[in-house]
Amino acid sequence: MHVDIISIFPSMFDSVLNSSILKRAVEKGKLEVKIHNLRDFAEDKHNTTDDAPYGGGAGMVMKVEPIAKCLRNVEKKKKGFKILLTPAGKKFDQALAKKLAKKKNLIFVCGHYEGFDERVKDYIDEEISIGDYVLTGGEIPALLIVDAVMRLLPGVLGNEESAKNESFMDGLLDYPHYTRPADYKGKKVPEVLLSGNHEKIAKWRSEEALKLTKEKRPDLLAKANKLSKGVYICP
Ligand code: SAM
């Protein structure tokens, strides 16, 4: 997958893209990320990318011309699915991550200040929000989405099964995990996990996932029930 990110703070991406699984994905050639400094596309000698809002009020607004120009430049090399990061967008979740993982090229536009001139939307395919709260800029949302999407790409995680069995992949939360020691200060690992009986372990895990989802996220269970026309029966 090729990802272009348009930002006025390109240095914000360095440490995240150079660590852990994202770094490995880049090294393995599964992911290619290019950061574009929006200021390079400003149309004045001060590299201005924002201006005061028409109608007055607090804060500055990201101008349309540098963004349109930068997108044009990016797409001269590679056309992509263009995402505007905004609290007003479609809420990001695992289903949207799966949808984005099918695209070959993604382009993210990161905002700042009060957000974008409304006319920026004319150049965009999808507006996405990472949740109902406001951050100072779109860089963390872009990295969050790249991380969630990239780990769904074949060959990125060490073990293909990891992504398949995680929370939200089947509409439920993940089952509880344990590792050594088998007894920690009297708190014992459930017997079934030590039994070596894989059928029983799989059954225990799916029951626990269901129990946990019912307890912590009944909203997910209701959705899963609806989708599977009642295959999951609330215990
Ligand atoms: N005035 C905007 C509002 O009230 O919706 C908030 C702008 S925010 C301070 C600046 C930029 O951060 C946004 O343009 C967007 O790119 C990014 N941003 C902030 N919160 C976000 C969220 N929940 N999801 C996606 N992007 C977000």
py3Dmol code that shows the C-alpha trace and the ligand (Angstrom):
import py3Dmol

protein = """\
ATOM      1  CA  MET A   1       0.000   0.000   0.000  1.00  0.00           C
ATOM      2  CA  HIS A   2       1.189   3.507  -0.786  1.00  0.00           C
ATOM      3  CA  VAL A   3       0.167   6.322   1.568  1.00  0.00           C
ATOM      4  CA  ASP A   4       0.582  10.066   1.026  1.00  0.00           C
ATOM      5  CA  ILE A   5       0.069  12.369   4.001  1.00  0.00           C
ATOM      6  CA  ILE A   6      -0.339  16.118   3.631  1.00  0.00           C
ATOM      7  CA  SER A   7       0.554  18.098   6.742  1.00  0.00           C
ATOM      8  CA  ILE A   8       2.045  21.359   7.978  1.00  0.00           C
ATOM      9  CA  PHE A   9       4.025  19.426  10.636  1.00  0.00           C
ATOM     10  CA  PRO A  10       5.841  16.665   8.713  1.00  0.00           C
ATOM     11  CA  SER A  11       8.249  15.973  11.599  1.00  0.00           C
ATOM     12  CA  MET A  12       5.367  14.611  13.693  1.00  0.00           C
ATOM     13  CA  PHE A  13       5.446  11.366  11.692  1.00  0.00           C
ATOM     14  CA  ASP A  14       9.118  10.437  12.082  1.00  0.00           C
ATOM     15  CA  SER A  15       9.184   8.493  15.338  1.00  0.00           C
ATOM     16  CA  VAL A  16       5.934   6.577  14.795  1.00  0.00           C
ATOM     17  CA  LEU A  17       6.794   5.503  11.256  1.00  0.00           C
ATOM     18  CA  ASN A  18      10.271   4.527  12.395  1.00  0.00           C
ATOM     19  CA  SER A  19       9.163   2.213  15.189  1.00  0.00           C
ATOM     20  CA  SER A  20       7.723  -1.224  15.693  1.00  0.00           C
ATOM     21  CA  ILE A  21       5.419  -2.898  13.163  1.00  0.00           C
ATOM     22  CA  LEU A  22       4.988   0.207  10.997  1.00  0.00           C
ATOM     23  CA  LYS A  23       8.750   0.357  10.540  1.00  0.00           C
ATOM     24  CA  ARG A  24       8.854  -3.346   9.701  1.00  0.00           C
ATOM     25  CA  ALA A  25       5.987  -2.968   7.218  1.00  0.00           C
ATOM     26  CA  VAL A  26       7.995  -0.273   5.435  1.00  0.00           C
ATOM     27  CA  GLU A  27      11.164  -2.379   5.516  1.00  0.00           C
ATOM     28  CA  LYS A  28       9.294  -5.411   4.159  1.00  0.00           C
ATOM     29  CA  GLY A  29       7.986  -3.280   1.291  1.00  0.00           C
ATOM     30  CA  LYS A  30       4.337  -3.765   2.341  1.00  0.00           C
ATOM     31  CA  LEU A  31       3.888  -0.087   3.105  1.00  0.00           C
ATOM     32  CA  GLU A  32       5.296   3.070   1.575  1.00  0.00           C
ATOM     33  CA  VAL A  33       4.565   6.418   3.228  1.00  0.00           C
ATOM     34  CA  LYS A  34       5.355   9.821   1.778  1.00  0.00           C
ATOM     35  CA  ILE A  35       4.856  12.976   3.823  1.00  0.00           C
ATOM     36  CA  HIS A  36       4.172  16.219   1.947  1.00  0.00           C
ATOM     37  CA  ASN A  37       4.761  19.582   3.569  1.00  0.00           C
ATOM     38  CA  LEU A  38       1.691  21.651   2.746  1.00  0.00           C
ATOM     39  CA  ARG A  39       3.720  24.847   3.200  1.00  0.00           C
ATOM     40  CA  ASP A  40       5.633  23.965   0.014  1.00  0.00           C
ATOM     41  CA  PHE A  41       2.377  24.540  -1.877  1.00  0.00           C
ATOM     42  CA  ALA A  42       1.530  27.927  -0.380  1.00  0.00           C
ATOM     43  CA  GLU A  43       1.109  30.697  -2.902  1.00  0.00           C
ATOM     44  CA  ASP A  44       2.900  33.550  -1.112  1.00  0.00           C
ATOM     45  CA  LYS A  45       6.446  34.186   0.078  1.00  0.00           C
ATOM     46  CA  HIS A  46       5.480  33.606   3.733  1.00  0.00           C
ATOM     47  CA  ASN A  47       4.241  30.057   2.942  1.00  0.00           C
ATOM     48  CA  THR A  48       0.804  30.842   4.327  1.00  0.00           C
ATOM     49  CA  THR A  49      -1.569  27.893   4.512  1.00  0.00           C
ATOM     50  CA  ASP A  50      -4.278  29.474   6.719  1.00  0.00           C
ATOM     51  CA  ASP A  51      -6.205  32.704   6.948  1.00  0.00           C
ATOM     52  CA  ALA A  52      -8.780  34.479   9.105  1.00  0.00           C
ATOM     53  CA  PRO A  53     -12.384  33.263   8.813  1.00  0.00           C
ATOM     54  CA  TYR A  54     -14.919  35.205   6.774  1.00  0.00           C
ATOM     55  CA  GLY A  55     -17.619  36.432   9.136  1.00  0.00           C
ATOM     56  CA  GLY A  56     -15.134  36.816  12.001  1.00  0.00           C
ATOM     57  CA  GLY A  57     -14.645  34.656  15.053  1.00  0.00           C
ATOM     58  CA  ALA A  58     -11.801  32.854  16.758  1.00  0.00           C
ATOM     59  CA  GLY A  59      -9.019  30.894  15.072  1.00  0.00           C
ATOM     60  CA  MET A  60      -7.668  30.488  11.576  1.00  0.00           C
ATOM     61  CA  VAL A  61      -8.960  28.410   8.658  1.00  0.00           C
ATOM     62  CA  MET A  62      -6.871  26.162   6.365  1.00  0.00           C
ATOM     63  CA  LYS A  63      -6.912  27.679   2.884  1.00  0.00           C
ATOM     64  CA  VAL A  64      -8.229  25.764  -0.121  1.00  0.00           C
ATOM     65  CA  GLU A  65      -5.584  26.701  -2.751  1.00  0.00           C
ATOM     66  CA  PRO A  66      -2.478  25.063  -1.177  1.00  0.00           C
ATOM     67  CA  ILE A  67      -4.438  21.874  -0.454  1.00  0.00           C
ATOM     68  CA  ALA A  68      -5.870  21.674  -3.989  1.00  0.00           C
ATOM     69  CA  LYS A  69      -2.410  22.363  -5.439  1.00  0.00           C
ATOM     70  CA  CYS A  70      -0.720  19.763  -3.207  1.00  0.00           C
ATOM     71  CA  LEU A  71      -3.356  17.119  -4.040  1.00  0.00           C
ATOM     72  CA  ARG A  72      -2.904  17.817  -7.737  1.00  0.00           C
ATOM     73  CA  ASN A  73       0.841  17.388  -7.365  1.00  0.00           C
ATOM     74  CA  VAL A  74       0.510  14.153  -5.354  1.00  0.00           C
ATOM     75  CA  GLU A  75      -1.964  12.666  -7.833  1.00  0.00           C
ATOM     76  CA  LYS A  76       0.255  13.496 -10.801  1.00  0.00           C
ATOM     77  CA  LYS A  77       2.415  10.609  -9.538  1.00  0.00           C
ATOM     78  CA  LYS A  78      -0.206   8.328  -7.983  1.00  0.00           C
ATOM     79  CA  LYS A  79      -3.986   8.653  -7.887  1.00  0.00           C
ATOM     80  CA  GLY A  80      -5.391   7.730  -4.490  1.00  0.00           C
ATOM     81  CA  PHE A  81      -8.437   7.584  -2.224  1.00  0.00           C
ATOM     82  CA  LYS A  82      -8.476  11.042  -0.645  1.00  0.00           C
ATOM     83  CA  ILE A  83      -9.342  11.288   3.051  1.00  0.00           C
ATOM     84  CA  LEU A  84     -10.016  14.507   4.945  1.00  0.00           C
ATOM     85  CA  LEU A  85      -9.485  14.194   8.696  1.00  0.00           C
ATOM     86  CA  THR A  86     -12.233  16.023  10.525  1.00  0.00           C
ATOM     87  CA  PRO A  87     -14.353  15.531  13.659  1.00  0.00           C
ATOM     88  CA  ALA A  88     -17.382  15.861  11.354  1.00  0.00           C
ATOM     89  CA  GLY A  89     -16.415  12.786   9.317  1.00  0.00           C
ATOM     90  CA  LYS A  90     -17.582   9.189   9.315  1.00  0.00           C
ATOM     91  CA  LYS A  91     -16.529   7.546  12.569  1.00  0.00           C
ATOM     92  CA  PHE A  92     -13.478   5.308  12.055  1.00  0.00           C
ATOM     93  CA  ASP A  93     -13.917   1.688  13.126  1.00  0.00           C
ATOM     94  CA  GLN A  94     -12.663  -1.779  12.195  1.00  0.00           C
ATOM     95  CA  ALA A  95     -15.177  -2.078   9.341  1.00  0.00           C
ATOM     96  CA  LEU A  96     -13.841   1.132   7.802  1.00  0.00           C
ATOM     97  CA  ALA A  97     -10.253  -0.068   8.404  1.00  0.00           C
ATOM     98  CA  LYS A  98     -11.080  -3.243   6.436  1.00  0.00           C
ATOM     99  CA  LYS A  99     -12.579  -1.175   3.621  1.00  0.00           C
ATOM    100  CA  LEU A 100      -9.510   1.084   3.433  1.00  0.00           C
ATOM    101  CA  ALA A 101      -7.160  -1.927   3.533  1.00  0.00           C
ATOM    102  CA  LYS A 102      -8.546  -2.924   0.106  1.00  0.00           C
ATOM    103  CA  LYS A 103      -7.334   0.342  -1.487  1.00  0.00           C
ATOM    104  CA  LYS A 104      -3.896   0.505  -3.070  1.00  0.00           C
ATOM    105  CA  ASN A 105      -3.230   4.195  -2.458  1.00  0.00           C
ATOM    106  CA  LEU A 106      -4.504   6.402   0.347  1.00  0.00           C
ATOM    107  CA  ILE A 107      -4.052  10.157   0.649  1.00  0.00           C
ATOM    108  CA  PHE A 108      -4.635  11.884   3.997  1.00  0.00           C
ATOM    109  CA  VAL A 109      -5.147  15.618   4.466  1.00  0.00           C
ATOM    110  CA  CYS A 110      -4.405  16.785   8.020  1.00  0.00           C
ATOM    111  CA  GLY A 111      -6.040  19.944   9.305  1.00  0.00           C
ATOM    112  CA  HIS A 112      -5.159  22.400  12.079  1.00  0.00           C
ATOM    113  CA  TYR A 113      -6.606  25.489  13.776  1.00  0.00           C
ATOM    114  CA  GLU A 114     -10.383  25.748  13.198  1.00  0.00           C
ATOM    115  CA  GLY A 115     -10.254  23.227  10.363  1.00  0.00           C
ATOM    116  CA  PHE A 116     -10.647  23.570   6.601  1.00  0.00           C
ATOM    117  CA  ASP A 117     -12.238  26.029   4.216  1.00  0.00           C
ATOM    118  CA  GLU A 118     -15.483  24.229   3.300  1.00  0.00           C
ATOM    119  CA  ARG A 119     -14.449  24.118  -0.391  1.00  0.00           C
ATOM    120  CA  VAL A 120     -11.601  21.676   0.392  1.00  0.00           C
ATOM    121  CA  LYS A 121     -14.292  18.985   0.501  1.00  0.00           C
ATOM    122  CA  ASP A 122     -14.719  19.257  -3.280  1.00  0.00           C
ATOM    123  CA  TYR A 123     -11.351  17.492  -3.659  1.00  0.00           C
ATOM    124  CA  ILE A 124     -12.008  14.675  -1.177  1.00  0.00           C
ATOM    125  CA  ASP A 125     -13.446  11.131  -1.398  1.00  0.00           C
ATOM    126  CA  GLU A 126     -14.241  10.542   2.279  1.00  0.00           C
ATOM    127  CA  GLU A 127     -14.269  12.590   5.489  1.00  0.00           C
ATOM    128  CA  ILE A 128     -13.180  10.559   8.507  1.00  0.00           C
ATOM    129  CA  SER A 129     -13.264  11.224  12.253  1.00  0.00           C
ATOM    130  CA  ILE A 130     -11.419   9.075  14.775  1.00  0.00           C
ATOM    131  CA  GLY A 131     -13.988   9.774  17.488  1.00  0.00           C
ATOM    132  CA  ASP A 132     -16.156  12.296  19.238  1.00  0.00           C
ATOM    133  CA  TYR A 133     -13.426  14.549  20.610  1.00  0.00           C
ATOM    134  CA  VAL A 134     -11.268  17.304  19.178  1.00  0.00           C
ATOM    135  CA  LEU A 135      -7.491  17.068  18.696  1.00  0.00           C
ATOM    136  CA  THR A 136      -5.232  19.946  17.701  1.00  0.00           C
ATOM    137  CA  GLY A 137      -4.398  18.448  14.322  1.00  0.00           C
ATOM    138  CA  GLY A 138      -5.001  15.632  11.843  1.00  0.00           C
ATOM    139  CA  GLU A 139      -1.528  14.045  12.200  1.00  0.00           C
ATOM    140  CA  ILE A 140      -2.409  11.699  15.081  1.00  0.00           C
ATOM    141  CA  PRO A 141      -5.687  10.662  13.386  1.00  0.00           C
ATOM    142  CA  ALA A 142      -3.751   9.935  10.143  1.00  0.00           C
ATOM    143  CA  LEU A 143      -1.202   7.795  11.993  1.00  0.00           C
ATOM    144  CA  LEU A 144      -3.948   6.017  13.913  1.00  0.00           C
ATOM    145  CA  ILE A 145      -5.742   5.079  10.688  1.00  0.00           C
ATOM    146  CA  VAL A 146      -2.530   4.056   8.890  1.00  0.00           C
ATOM    147  CA  ASP A 147      -1.652   1.805  11.853  1.00  0.00           C
ATOM    148  CA  ALA A 148      -5.064   0.116  11.998  1.00  0.00           C
ATOM    149  CA  VAL A 149      -5.249  -0.355   8.213  1.00  0.00           C
ATOM    150  CA  MET A 150      -1.676  -1.471   7.658  1.00  0.00           C
ATOM    151  CA  ARG A 151      -1.878  -4.339  10.182  1.00  0.00           C
ATOM    152  CA  LEU A 152      -4.666  -5.843   8.049  1.00  0.00           C
ATOM    153  CA  LEU A 153      -2.430  -6.072   4.982  1.00  0.00           C
ATOM    154  CA  PRO A 154      -1.237  -9.602   4.208  1.00  0.00           C
ATOM    155  CA  GLY A 155       2.303 -10.237   5.448  1.00  0.00           C
ATOM    156  CA  VAL A 156       2.528  -7.251   7.800  1.00  0.00           C
ATOM    157  CA  LEU A 157       1.941  -9.033  11.115  1.00  0.00           C
ATOM    158  CA  GLY A 158       4.236 -11.893  12.037  1.00  0.00           C
ATOM    159  CA  ASN A 159       1.273 -14.252  12.413  1.00  0.00           C
ATOM    160  CA  GLU A 160      -1.652 -13.882   9.968  1.00  0.00           C
ATOM    161  CA  GLU A 161      -4.022 -15.331  12.578  1.00  0.00           C
ATOM    162  CA  SER A 162      -3.346 -12.402  14.980  1.00  0.00           C
ATOM    163  CA  ALA A 163      -5.430  -9.922  12.997  1.00  0.00           C
ATOM    164  CA  LYS A 164      -8.227 -12.421  12.292  1.00  0.00           C
ATOM    165  CA  ASN A 165      -8.869 -13.206  15.961  1.00  0.00           C
ATOM    166  CA  GLU A 166      -8.813  -9.684  17.328  1.00  0.00           C
ATOM    167  CA  SER A 167     -11.489  -7.475  18.821  1.00  0.00           C
ATOM    168  CA  PHE A 168     -14.132  -6.237  16.345  1.00  0.00           C
ATOM    169  CA  MET A 169     -13.063  -8.571  13.514  1.00  0.00           C
ATOM    170  CA  ASP A 170     -16.106 -10.777  14.120  1.00  0.00           C
ATOM    171  CA  GLY A 171     -18.142  -8.077  15.827  1.00  0.00           C
ATOM    172  CA  LEU A 172     -17.051  -9.140  19.328  1.00  0.00           C
ATOM    173  CA  LEU A 173     -14.284  -8.172  21.757  1.00  0.00           C
ATOM    174  CA  ASP A 174     -11.218 -10.377  22.009  1.00  0.00           C
ATOM    175  CA  TYR A 175     -11.122 -13.248  24.541  1.00  0.00           C
ATOM    176  CA  PRO A 176      -8.865 -12.953  27.656  1.00  0.00           C
ATOM    177  CA  HIS A 177      -5.177 -13.844  27.236  1.00  0.00           C
ATOM    178  CA  TYR A 178      -2.755 -15.350  29.745  1.00  0.00           C
ATOM    179  CA  THR A 179       0.955 -16.159  29.732  1.00  0.00           C
ATOM    180  CA  ARG A 180       3.423 -17.575  32.305  1.00  0.00           C
ATOM    181  CA  PRO A 181       3.324 -17.908  35.274  1.00  0.00           C
ATOM    182  CA  ALA A 182       0.348 -20.269  35.593  1.00  0.00           C
ATOM    183  CA  ASP A 183      -0.175 -19.050  39.156  1.00  0.00           C
ATOM    184  CA  TYR A 184       0.499 -15.409  40.015  1.00  0.00           C
ATOM    185  CA  LYS A 185       0.008 -14.665  43.726  1.00  0.00           C
ATOM    186  CA  GLY A 186      -2.835 -17.196  43.880  1.00  0.00           C
ATOM    187  CA  LYS A 187      -4.485 -15.936  40.651  1.00  0.00           C
ATOM    188  CA  LYS A 188      -4.543 -19.001  38.438  1.00  0.00           C
ATOM    189  CA  VAL A 189      -4.750 -19.296  34.678  1.00  0.00           C
ATOM    190  CA  PRO A 190      -8.055 -21.030  33.751  1.00  0.00           C
ATOM    191  CA  GLU A 191      -7.522 -24.804  33.804  1.00  0.00           C
ATOM    192  CA  VAL A 192      -8.835 -25.295  30.255  1.00  0.00           C
ATOM    193  CA  LEU A 193      -5.929 -23.279  28.769  1.00  0.00           C
ATOM    194  CA  LEU A 194      -3.450 -25.730  30.300  1.00  0.00           C
ATOM    195  CA  SER A 195      -5.390 -28.781  29.102  1.00  0.00           C
ATOM    196  CA  GLY A 196      -3.922 -28.987  25.591  1.00  0.00           C
ATOM    197  CA  ASN A 197      -7.455 -29.752  24.305  1.00  0.00           C
ATOM    198  CA  HIS A 198      -7.752 -27.311  21.382  1.00  0.00           C
ATOM    199  CA  GLU A 199     -11.440 -27.890  20.824  1.00  0.00           C
ATOM    200  CA  LYS A 200     -12.228 -27.071  24.457  1.00  0.00           C
ATOM    201  CA  ILE A 201      -9.892 -24.064  24.355  1.00  0.00           C
ATOM    202  CA  ALA A 202     -11.607 -22.683  21.232  1.00  0.00           C
ATOM    203  CA  LYS A 203     -15.033 -23.152  22.862  1.00  0.00           C
ATOM    204  CA  TRP A 204     -13.871 -21.451  26.087  1.00  0.00           C
ATOM    205  CA  ARG A 205     -12.423 -18.542  24.108  1.00  0.00           C
ATOM    206  CA  SER A 206     -15.568 -17.921  22.087  1.00  0.00           C
ATOM    207  CA  GLU A 207     -17.735 -18.128  25.233  1.00  0.00           C
ATOM    208  CA  GLU A 208     -15.433 -15.689  27.050  1.00  0.00           C
ATOM    209  CA  ALA A 209     -15.411 -13.285  24.090  1.00  0.00           C
ATOM    210  CA  LEU A 210     -19.193 -13.319  24.102  1.00  0.00           C
ATOM    211  CA  LYS A 211     -19.357 -12.836  27.893  1.00  0.00           C
ATOM    212  CA  LEU A 212     -16.875  -9.948  27.812  1.00  0.00           C
ATOM    213  CA  THR A 213     -18.695  -8.244  24.949  1.00  0.00           C
ATOM    214  CA  LYS A 214     -22.019  -8.601  26.747  1.00  0.00           C
ATOM    215  CA  GLU A 215     -20.511  -7.101  29.896  1.00  0.00           C
ATOM    216  CA  LYS A 216     -18.451  -4.290  28.387  1.00  0.00           C
ATOM    217  CA  ARG A 217     -19.942  -3.535  24.966  1.00  0.00           C
ATOM    218  CA  PRO A 218     -23.548  -4.719  24.749  1.00  0.00           C
ATOM    219  CA  ASP A 219     -23.954  -2.335  21.801  1.00  0.00           C
ATOM    220  CA  LEU A 220     -21.594  -4.537  19.745  1.00  0.00           C
ATOM    221  CA  LEU A 221     -23.555  -7.632  20.640  1.00  0.00           C
ATOM    222  CA  ALA A 222     -26.818  -6.059  19.571  1.00  0.00           C
ATOM    223  CA  LYS A 223     -25.217  -5.169  16.222  1.00  0.00           C
ATOM    224  CA  ALA A 224     -23.738  -8.672  15.810  1.00  0.00           C
ATOM    225  CA  ASN A 225     -27.127 -10.224  16.580  1.00  0.00           C
ATOM    226  CA  LYS A 226     -28.749  -8.044  13.961  1.00  0.00           C
ATOM    227  CA  LEU A 227     -26.122  -8.849  11.327  1.00  0.00           C
ATOM    228  CA  SER A 228     -26.165 -12.588  11.948  1.00  0.00           C
ATOM    229  CA  LYS A 229     -29.973 -12.660  12.329  1.00  0.00           C
ATOM    230  CA  GLY A 230     -29.721 -13.988  15.885  1.00  0.00           C
ATOM    231  CA  VAL A 231     -26.897 -16.516  15.576  1.00  0.00           C
ATOM    232  CA  TYR A 232     -25.324 -15.000  18.668  1.00  0.00           C
ATOM    233  CA  ILE A 233     -27.849 -15.596  21.373  1.00  0.00           C
ATOM    234  CA  CYS A 234     -27.268 -13.379  24.394  1.00  0.00           C
ATOM    235  CA  PRO A 235     -26.570 -15.743  27.290  1.00  0.00           C
TER     236      PRO A 235
END
"""
ligand_1 = """\
27
SAM
N -13.189 23.414 14.537
C -13.173 22.011 14.378
C -14.433 21.416 14.978
O -14.927 21.951 15.952
O -14.894 20.378 14.469
C -11.984 21.385 15.038
C -10.702 21.577 14.326
S -9.360 20.705 15.055
C -8.858 21.795 16.339
C -8.084 20.831 13.900
C -7.886 19.641 12.992
O -7.560 18.495 13.750
C -9.074 19.228 12.168
O -9.216 20.009 11.007
C -8.762 17.771 11.844
O -7.900 17.664 10.739
C -8.042 17.323 13.102
N -8.925 16.616 14.042
C -9.262 17.008 15.283
N -10.074 16.135 15.886
C -10.265 15.129 15.009
C -11.019 13.928 15.030
N -11.773 13.585 16.078
N -10.979 13.120 13.948
C -10.243 13.455 12.861
N -9.512 14.602 12.784
C -9.516 15.431 13.827
"""
view = py3Dmol.view(width=600, height=400)
view.addModel(protein, "pdb")
view.setStyle({"model": 0}, {"cartoon": {"style": "trace"}})
view.addModel(ligand_1, "xyz")
view.setStyle({"model": 1}, {"stick": {}})
view.zoomTo()
view.show()
